[in-house]
């Protein structure tokens, strides 16, 4: 019953920044750990980052550590992905997902496209 809607994607030059947002509805937002995944053409979907319900524990794929930051505002039912120092290889469709311990990622957003150019 949870619905997730991503926004904030677009086109940016290499070295630039974007902030993605994922707005959730239909559930108790703080009870879910949230994540961002991405998928580029011809590649498998890959994990980017996730954050626990309290917002205190985060993890990142090695490819984005030091450049991306995940955060959440439980009062606004929203999770964010701040992307800095963007590289051409970051070009992908980015998806928001919600999960619970022992159940995996149960809900997914529709995706938002990020295109990084030189």
C-alpha positions in Angstrom: 0.0 0.0 0.0 3.1 2.2 0.1 3.6 4.4 -2.9 6.9 6.1 -3.7 7.5 8.9 -6.2 10.9 10.1 -7.2 11.8 13.5 -8.5 14.7 15.8 -9.1 16.4 14.0 -12.0 17.7 15.8 -15.0 20.7 16.6 -17.1 23.9 18.0 -15.5 27.5 18.4 -16.6 30.2 16.3 -15.1 31.4 17.7 -11.8 27.9 19.1 -11.0 25.3 18.2 -8.4 21.7 17.1 -8.2 19.4 16.2 -5.3 16.9 13.5 -5.8 13.8 13.2 -3.6 11.5 10.3 -3.0 8.1 11.1 -1.4 6.3 8.2 0.3 2.6 7.8 1.1 0.3 5.1 2.5 2.5 3.7 5.3 4.4 4.5 8.5 7.4 6.0 6.9 9.7 5.7 9.9 9.2 1.9 10.0 10.9 1.4 6.7 14.6 1.5 5.7 14.9 3.3 2.5 17.3 2.9 -0.4 18.3 4.2 -3.8 19.2 1.9 -6.7 20.2 2.8 -10.2 20.1 1.1 -13.6 22.0 2.1 -16.7 21.2 0.8 -20.2 22.6 -2.7 -20.7 23.5 -3.1 -17.0 21.9 -4.8 -14.0 20.2 -2.7 -11.4 22.7 -1.8 -8.7 22.5 -0.7 -5.1 23.6 2.9 -4.5 22.7 3.7 -0.8 20.4 3.0 2.0 19.4 4.5 5.3 17.7 3.1 8.5 14.4 4.3 9.7 15.9 6.6 12.3 18.2 8.1 9.8 21.3 7.3 11.9 22.8 4.4 10.0 23.7 4.7 6.3 25.6 2.7 3.7 26.9 3.4 0.2 28.2 1.6 -2.8 32.0 2.0 -3.2 31.4 3.8 -6.5 29.6 6.7 -4.8 31.3 6.9 -1.4 32.4 10.4 -0.7 30.3 11.9 -3.4 26.7 10.9 -2.6 24.8 11.5 0.7 21.5 9.8 1.6 19.2 11.4 4.2 15.6 11.3 5.3 13.0 13.6 6.8 10.5 11.4 8.5 8.2 14.4 9.3 7.9 14.9 5.5 7.9 11.2 4.6 10.8 11.9 2.2 14.2 10.4 1.5 16.9 12.3 -0.4 20.0 11.5 -2.4 22.4 14.4 -2.7 24.8 13.7 -5.6 27.9 15.8 -5.9 30.9 15.6 -8.2 28.8 13.7 -10.7 30.6 11.5 -13.3 29.4 10.4 -16.7 29.2 6.9 -15.4 26.6 8.0 -12.9 24.1 8.3 -15.8 21.2 6.0 -15.0 17.6 5.7 -14.0 17.5 6.1 -10.2 14.9 4.2 -8.2 13.7 4.7 -4.6 12.8 1.6 -2.6 11.3 0.9 0.9 12.0 -2.3 2.9 11.7 -3.9 6.3 14.0 -6.2 8.2 13.5 -9.8 7.0 11.2 -8.8 4.2 13.5 -7.1 1.7 12.5 -4.2 -0.5 8.8 -4.4 -0.9 8.0 -1.1 -2.6 9.6 0.7 -5.5 9.2 4.1 -7.2 8.8 4.7 -10.9 12.3 6.0 -11.3 13.9 9.4 -12.3 16.5 9.8 -15.0 19.9 11.3 -14.3 22.1 12.1 -17.3 25.6 13.4 -16.8 27.4 14.9 -19.8 30.9 16.1 -20.4 
